[in-house]
Amino acid sequence: MLILYLQLYYYHPMNSRIPLFWILSIILLSCQPTHSPATPPLVKTGLDVLIEREFSDIQGLRAGLITNPTGINRNVQPSIDVLFETEHVNLVALYGPEHGVRGDYDAGAYVASYTDKKTGLPVYSLYGPTRKPQPEMLEEIDVLIFDIQDIGVRSYTYISSMGLAMEAAAEKGIPFIVLDRPNPLGGIRTEGSLATSGYFSFVSPFPIPYIHGLTIGELARMINDEGWLKDGIQVDLTVIPMENWSREMHFDDTGLVWVPTSPHIPRHDTPFFYAITGMFGELQTVSEGVGYTLPFELFGAPWMDAGAFAARMNGYSLPGVQFRPISWRPYYGRNEGQRLEGVHIIITDYQQADLLKTGFHLMQAHHELYPGKNPFEQAENSRIQMFDRVAGSSEVRLGFMQSMRFDEIQKQFEEEARLFREKSKPYLLYE
């Protein structure tokens, strides 16, 4: 090869010879390995495994399906269409949580029951007149299937929908199947305190940490066996596990396609930012970026100085994160058209970043720089109540407000997360 390149250099028919730089570059490239590096195995979701089994778990049964646009197979086909079109299953009813089965509704929007245009199947709303399937909604089915991508944070409402559906199926004597999917935050991270009695709600349905570290299937197993359903009732539960998923994986390690789980979770890494700022967005006194192009990645307000705030945050030397100053005008929402300043959160190491620690340090820095603008004191009572429901108790808020420092609640977070990790071990499905 080298002889050929030298011949080209000396005898090239063009008036100017080929630059020696390019010849050396070609030689170096020719010395590189010709094979591509090995790629990680593609994760198979519970839906993909069910398809490979030729639907043996539900063959011949009249099935009801709880799903939304995230319920897709590895070829990006909706689970609705997969189950409807196969001759092995008789899909007879659909059930839609927040946003509807095909994602046609905004966050928090009331959803009435309707007919799915493509299949003609009835769609029973679980985010309208009721959030729990009523007995008449289950009359025609033999099995109830759940196939939704969760994001691994307690306040995200899909796990509440799953728990209520498990409860309804148990009361009706109908088996419940969960088609498992990855936790986009991975299966190792556990952060935050447990939700406590008196604060259980649709945004904190179970005594689990804010970041629980379980897949949706593992969580279903724990909910069922720990007696967390109403009156301790248990459902006939089957979880169809994934293949090739391991706990250290984040979603971009899976080879799967990310479908936005809701309008404000557009990317596979958005759940990390949701875990950092989502809780404080409930106060509606500081902006978390919703209403702009970077939902949950920002933290700011009209009175803040972006440069000073970024310097204060970077001065903490928090692991795995950096902050750059930013100003923006939200396109919609409570600060629509208003100039805001603050920081853009940059995660530099997803393994090292402590998400809740980062979030509470944003509030800590804000208090150090703007003590007269306490977001808790400025919030309306209804928003304080919502914050407490999302946080799982009032103890988080009251403890933090003692000095507006994360140190006040850090030990509680770490201890309760440690205890939960131990308690959840029997329900883990993956190494």
N, C-alpha and C positions, 0 to 999 in steps of 0.2 A: 504493500500500500504506500509506503513512504517513497519508493522509487517512482510510482505513478504520480504522486503529488509533485515530486521534483521535476519530472518530465513536463507536467502541466505548467510548472512555473517557468521553465526555460523555453518551451516550444509552443506556448499558448498562441493561437493565431491572432489574437487581438494585439494592437500596437503596444498597449501597456500590459505588463506582466501582472499575474495575480499577486496581490500583496502577500509577503511572507507571513504576516500576522494571520491571515485567513487560512493559509496552509497549516500553520501550527495549530490553529483552532480545530480544523478538521481532524488532524492527527489525534489530538486529545480526545475529541468526541468519539473517534473510532475505537479508542482504548476503553471506553466506558462499557459496563456490562450490558449485554443485549437484552437481558430478561428484565421485566418490571418487578419491583419489590412485591412481596406477598401482601395481599389485602386481607383485612380481617374478615372472618366469615360473616355473611349477611344474617342478621338476626331474623328469626321467624316469629311473628307474633302469634298469639293464641288463635287468631283467625286463620293465619297461614297453616298452622298445625291442624286445625279442624278441617281445612280443605284437603290437606294431604291424607288425612284419615278417611276421606270420602264421607265426611259428616256422620261417621258412625255413632258419635255420642248423641245425635239428635235425629237420626235417620227415621223417617216416617212419622215424626211428631209434628203436631201443630205448634209452631213456634211464634213467640212474641219477641221482638228485638228492641232493646233500649240502645240507641246509638245517636250519633251526630256526624258531621263531616269527617271527623278524625277516625272513624271506623272504616279503615281501608285495608286491603290486602297489599302484598308486596308489589303488585302491578297497578296500584292506585285505584282499584275498583272498590266502590263503596260496599260495605258488608250488606247493606240493604239489597243491592242488586245481586250480589253473589248468592245470598240465601234465597232470593226470590226466583232466580233463574235456574237453580239446580233442581233436578228431579228428585233429589234425595230428601229434600226438606219441604214442608208445607208452611211457608211464612204467611201468617194470617193477620198480624197486627204490629204496629210500630209505636214506640213510646219516645217522646222527645223531651229532654231536659231543657235547661236554659239555652237559648239560641235556636232550638228546634232541631229536627232530625237532619235537615239539610243546611243548617246554618243561616236561615232566612231572617232571624230576629236579633235585635240589638241586645246588649247586656242589660239585664233587669227588665226587659220588655215582657209584658203579659202575653202569653201564648195560648190561644184557644185551640181546641182539638179541630182537626181538619182532615182532608183526604190527600194522600201523597199523589201528585199528578202523574208521576212516572209509572207507579205500580198499581195505583187505584186502591191501595191499602188504607185502612183507617189509621190516623196518627193521633194517639191520645197524649195530650199535653201533660207534662209533669212540671210545668212552670206557668200555671194558669189558675183555674179554679181549685186545683189540688196539686200538691207536690208528691203525693203518694198514690200509686195505682189503686183505684177503687175496685172492689170485688167485681162489679159489672164489666170493667175493662179487661178482666182476666178470664172471663167466662169461656171463651173459645180456644184457649191455648192449653197445651200440655207441658210446656217448658218456657221459662223466661230467660232470655240471653242478654248479657250486658257487654257491650263492646264500645268503649270510649277511652280516648287517650287522656290521662290525668297529668297534672304537672308536679305532684309531690308536695304540695303546700296545703295545710289543713283548711284554710279559708276558701279554697277553690271548690265550688259547689257540687261538682260531679260526684264526689264521694258521699255527699249527703243524699243525692238522688239514688245512688246505688244502695245505701243503707235502707232507705225507705222502700225501695223496690224489693230488697231481700225480705224485709218485714212483711210486705203485702203478699209475696209469694209463699212465705211460711204460713201465714194465716189462711191462705187458700189451699195449702197442701201441694203447691206446684214446685218442682225442682228449679233451681237457679244456677245458671252457668255463667262464669266470668271468663271472657277471652282475654288473657293477660297481655299487657303492653308495658314497654319500658317506663321507668321513672326517669324523666329527663334530667333530674338533679343527681342521678346515680343512686345506688343502693347502699352507700356507706354513710353519707351525710345525715346526721340527726341533730337538730338544733331547736332550742326553745323549750318553754315550759308546757305542761299539759293543760288542756282545757279542763275546767273544773265545774262541779255541780253548781247550778244556778246560772251558768253562762253557756250551756249547750244551746246551739242554734243551728240554723242552716249553714252558717259560715264557721261553725266550730261544733261539729256533730258528735265527736267522740273524744275520749280522754287520751289524746295523742299529742305529740309535740307539733309545733307550727310547721317544722320541716321533719317529716316522719321517716323518710328513707326506705319506704316499702313500695312495691309495685301495687297496682290496683287489685290484683289477685291475692297477693299476700295480705293486704289490708282486709279484704273480704273474709279471708280465713280467720283473721284475728277478731274482727267484729263478730263473727258467728260464734266462735268457740269461747270468747270472753263474755258472752251474754250481753253485748251492748245494744242489741235490738230491744224493742219495747217489751217489757215484762220478761226479758231474758229468753224470748222465743228464738228457736233456731230453724234455719231453712236447710233443705236438702241441697247442699252446695257442692258444685264441681268447679274447680279452676283448671282451665286448659293452659298449661304453662307455655312460655316461649321456649325456643331453642336457640342456643348460642349466645344468650345474654348473660353477662356477669356483672357483679355489683359495682365494679369500678367504672363501668361504662357510662358515658354521657350520651345524649341522643345522637350526636354527630359521629359516634363510634359505631353505630348500629347498622349503617348502610340503608336505613329506612328513610322514607320521605316524610318530612314534617308538614302536617296540615295545621294551620292556626287553630288552636283549641277554642279560641274566642277572638273577637276582633282586636283586642288589645294584647294578645299573645301571638304575634305574627311569626316569630322565629323560634328555633329550637333552644336558643339560649335566653329568651325572654323570661322563662320561669326563674332564672337566677336573679334577675333584676326585680321581678315581682316579689320575690322573697325578701329583698332588701328594702324596698320602698312602699310596697302595697299597703302595709299596715298603716303607715302614716298618711297615705292618701285619703284614708277614711275620715280624717279630721277635717279635710277640705279647707285647711288654712295654709298649707304649703303644697306646692305642685310636685307631683311625681312624674310629670311628663305626659300623662294621658291628655289627649287633645292635640298632641304634636306628633312628629314622626318617630319619636323615641320613647314610646310608652314604658314607664317604670325605670328608665335609665337616667332620669334627671331628678334633681332636687333643687328647688328654687322658689323665689317669691319676689314681689315687686321691690321690697326694701333691701334686698341682699346685694352685696358687692361680689361679683363673680370671682375676681382675682383674689380677694382676701379670703373668701370661703374655700376656694380650691387650695390655697396655701395652708390654711388651717387643717383641712382634711388630709393633705399629703404629709403634713407634719406629724400626724399620728403614726405614720409608717405601718398602716394596717396590712396584713399579709394578703397578697394576691390581687390588690386593687390599687388603682390610681385615679386621680380626679383632674379633669381639665375644666377651666372656666368656660362658661357658655351663657349666652343670652338668647331668648327665643320669644316668639309670640304664638300662643296656642291658637289653633284654627277653630276650635270649638270648646265648649265646656265652661266651667265657672270663671276662667281667666281669659276667655276668648278675646283676641286682639290686644291684650295687655302685655307690655314688655316685662318679662321676668328675667332675673339673673340668678345664677347658681352654678351647679357643677354637673358635668356629664360623667357618669360613673363608668370607668373602664376596668373590666376584669382581665387581669394579666395572667392569672393562674387559677383555673377553676377548681383545682384540687385544694389549694391553700386558702382560698377566700373563705372567710367566716361571714356568712350573709347577714345574720341578725346582728352580729357585732358591728358590721359596717353600717347597717341601717340605724342603729341606736347612736352610733358615733356621729351620724349626720345631724341628729337631733341635739346631741351634746355640743357639737361645734356651733350649731345655730344659737344655742343658749349662751355660749361663751361670747359670741360676737354680737348677739341681739337679745340681751336679757329682757328687754321690755316688750318683746314680740313672742312670748311663749305660745307655741301653737296649741297647747292644751287649754290654756286660759282664754285664747281667742275663739276656740271652737264652740259651736252650739251644743247644748246638752244632748240632743239627738245624735250628734256626731261622736261625742264622747262615749255614749252608750254603744254605738256601732264599733268604735275602736276597741272597747272592752270585749265585745263579743268576738271580734276577730282575734284579739290577743288571747282569748280564752279565759280571762278573769280580769278583775279590776286591780289585782295585785301587781301586774306588770306595770301599769300606768302609775299607780301610787308609789310603788317602790322606786321606779326611775325618777319620779318627780321630787324625791327627797333631796337630791342634789343635782338632778339632770345629768347624771353620769352613768355610763353603762356598768361600772363597777358595782352599783347598787343591786343589779339583778343578774349579773353574770354567773354567780355561784348557783342560783336557783335554776337558771337555764341549763348549766352544765350537768348538775346533779339529776334533774328530771329527765334530761335527754339520755343520760347514762342508764338510769333505771329502765327507761323504755326500751333501749337497745337490748337489755337483758331479757325483758319480758317478751319481746317480739321474736326472739330467736326460734322458738318452736314453729313459727309460722312462715319462716323463710323457705323459698323454693329454689334459690340459686346460690351458688358459691360466690 
